Amino acid sequence: MENETGKPEFWEAAFKEKQEMWGFGPSNSAILTKDFFVGKAVKNILIPGIGYGRNAQVFRDNGITVTGIEISETAIEMAKKHYGTDMVIHHGSVTDMPFDNYQYDGIFCYALIHLLDSHERQKLIRDCYNQLTENGYMFFTAISKSAETYGKGELIGKDRYEMFGGVKMYFYDKTSIHEEFDQAGLFEIAEVTENYPMFLIKCKKG
């Protein structure tokens, strides 16, 4: 695979070296998504790129069943250690979705899609949409061009840069969000601040 960040070795090394590198609190996007999902009576969700589970627990605390996908075995072991062994986490890359034939009420994909190339992004959006129930929701958090890292590193494609020793990042604006998500039920683009300025991209099936 051309994308370094799609390789298990990259994330294995990152999680082994940095362990709980983002702490245990949920991201702002996860809290906003949880509030929306609870309001829509979402019962079960899929989290592609679940990491060590920090964004999962806020949903579980509100009675939502969480299934994850994670490329790093180390991260999966960390999730089991911190959050219990009753959460199903499929081991593998999101580029190999689907891992089950289940349809979910909701999907939450945090800070993952911008690490993929154009083909992989299109496949992820399509794969997630296909795993939604009718009238299900999928929310993606993606880095914005207003991030200070935009334009840094080596340009490897339109709005895509390689930095941080191998991380390849695609930076979104509202035009590119519409280009990639309009066919997937896009209904709102919100701006949210995490460690970088992000977009919270909201889609509905049906």
C-alpha positions in Angstrom: 0.0 0.0 0.0 1.4 3.4 -1.0 0.1 5.1 2.2 2.6 4.7 5.1 -0.1 5.5 7.6 -2.1 2.5 6.3 0.7 0.1 7.4 0.2 -1.7 10.7 3.9 -1.2 11.5 3.5 2.6 11.6 0.7 2.5 14.1 2.2 -0.4 16.1 5.3 1.7 16.6 3.3 4.8 17.5 1.1 3.1 20.1 4.0 1.2 21.6 6.2 4.3 21.9 3.5 6.8 23.0 0.9 4.5 24.6 -2.1 6.6 25.6 -0.9 9.5 23.5 -4.2 11.4 23.4 -5.1 10.8 27.0 -8.4 9.3 28.2 -10.9 12.1 27.7 -13.1 11.9 24.6 -12.5 14.4 21.8 -14.8 17.4 21.4 -16.2 15.7 18.2 -17.1 12.5 20.1 -19.0 14.5 22.7 -20.9 16.4 20.0 -21.6 13.2 18.1 -22.7 11.4 21.2 -25.2 14.2 22.0 -26.7 14.0 18.5 -26.8 10.1 18.4 -28.5 10.0 21.8 -31.0 12.5 20.6 -31.7 10.3 17.6 -32.0 7.1 19.7 -29.0 5.5 18.0 -28.4 2.1 19.6 -25.3 0.8 18.0 -22.3 2.4 16.2 -19.2 1.4 14.4 -15.9 3.3 15.0 -13.4 2.8 12.3 -9.9 3.5 13.6 -11.0 3.2 17.3 -7.4 3.3 18.6 -7.3 2.5 22.3 -10.9 3.4 22.8 -10.9 6.9 24.3 -13.7 8.0 22.0 -15.8 4.8 22.5 -16.5 5.1 26.2 -18.6 8.3 26.0 -21.0 6.4 23.7 -21.0 3.3 25.9 -21.7 5.4 28.9 -24.9 6.5 27.2 -26.1 3.0 26.4 -24.8 2.7 22.8 -23.2 -0.5 21.8 -19.8 0.2 20.1 -17.9 -2.0 17.6 -14.5 -0.9 16.5 -11.9 -1.4 13.7 -8.2 -0.9 14.5 -5.0 -1.6 12.7 -2.8 -1.8 15.8 -2.8 -4.9 18.0 -1.2 -2.8 20.7 -4.0 -0.3 20.6 -6.6 -3.1 20.8 -4.9 -4.6 23.9 -4.8 -1.1 25.5 -8.5 -0.8 24.8 -9.3 -4.1 26.5 -7.1 -3.1 29.4 -8.8 0.2 30.0 -12.3 -0.4 28.8 -13.0 -4.1 29.2 -13.0 -7.1 26.9 -16.7 -7.0 26.0 -16.3 -4.5 23.1 -15.8 -6.1 19.7 -12.8 -4.6 17.9 -12.0 -6.0 14.5 -8.2 -6.1 13.8 -7.3 -4.7 10.4 -7.1 -1.7 8.2 -10.2 0.4 7.4 -9.2 0.0 3.8 -10.2 -3.7 4.1 -13.8 -2.9 5.2 -16.2 -4.4 5.7 -15.3 -6.8 8.6 -18.8 -7.8 9.2 -22.1 -7.6 7.4 -23.9 -5.8 10.2 -25.7 -2.5 9.6 -25.2 0.1 12.2 -27.4 3.0 13.3 -24.4 5.3 13.5 -20.8 5.5 12.4 -18.2 7.8 14.0 -14.8 8.2 12.3 -12.4 10.5 14.1 -9.3 12.0 12.5 -8.8 9.1 10.1 -10.1 9.9 6.7 -7.5 12.7 6.1 -4.7 10.1 6.5 -5.9 8.2 3.4 -5.3 8.9 -0.3 -8.1 9.8 -2.7 -9.1 6.3 -3.6 -9.0 5.1 0.0 -11.1 8.0 1.1 -13.8 7.3 -1.5 -13.8 3.6 -0.5 -14.1 4.4 3.2 -17.0 6.8 2.7 -18.7 4.2 0.5 -18.0 1.3 2.9 -19.3 3.2 5.9 -22.4 4.3 4.0 -23.1 0.7 3.0 -22.9 -0.4 6.7 -25.6 2.1 7.8 -29.1 1.2 8.5 -31.8 3.2 6.5 -31.9 6.7 8.1 -28.6 6.0 9.9 -26.0 8.7 10.5 -22.3 8.8 9.9 -20.0 11.6 11.2 -16.4 12.1 10.2 -13.9 14.4 11.7 -11.3 15.7 9.2 -8.5 18.2 9.4 -9.1 21.7 8.0 -6.9 23.8 5.7 -6.9 26.4 8.4 -4.6 24.1 10.5 -1.2 25.6 11.0 0.4 22.4 9.5 -1.3 23.0 6.1 1.3 23.6 3.5 4.1 22.2 5.7 6.2 19.2 4.7 6.4 17.7 1.3 3.6 18.3 -1.2 2.6 14.8 -2.5 -0.8 15.7 -4.1 -3.4 18.4 -4.2 -3.8 19.6 -0.6 -1.9 16.5 0.6 1.4 16.7 2.4 3.8 14.3 4.0 5.1 15.3 7.4 6.0 14.1 10.9 8.3 11.4 9.6 5.9 9.6 7.3 2.3 10.8 8.1 0.5 11.8 4.9 -2.3 14.2 5.5 -5.0 15.6 3.2 -6.4 18.9 4.2 -10.1 19.6 3.7 -12.1 22.7 2.9 -15.8 23.0 2.3 -15.5 22.5 -1.4 -13.6 19.2 -1.1 -16.0 18.0 1.6 -18.9 18.6 -0.8 -17.0 16.8 -3.6 -16.4 13.7 -1.5 -19.5 13.6 0.7 -22.5 15.0 -1.3 -23.2 11.5 -2.7 -23.2 10.1 0.8 -26.1 12.1 2.3 -24.1 15.1 3.5 -26.4 17.4 5.5 -24.2 19.6 7.6 -20.6 20.8 7.9 -19.6 22.0 11.3 -16.3 23.4 12.5 -14.8 22.0 15.7 -11.5 22.6 17.5 -9.4 19.6 18.6 -5.6 19.7 18.7 -6.1 21.1 15.2 -9.0 22.9 13.6 -11.3 20.3 12.2 -14.5 19.8 10.3 -17.3 17.6 11.7 -18.9 16.2 8.6 -22.5 14.9 9.1 -24.2 12.5 6.7 -27.5 10.7 6.8 -28.5 7.6 4.8 -31.9 7.6 3.1 
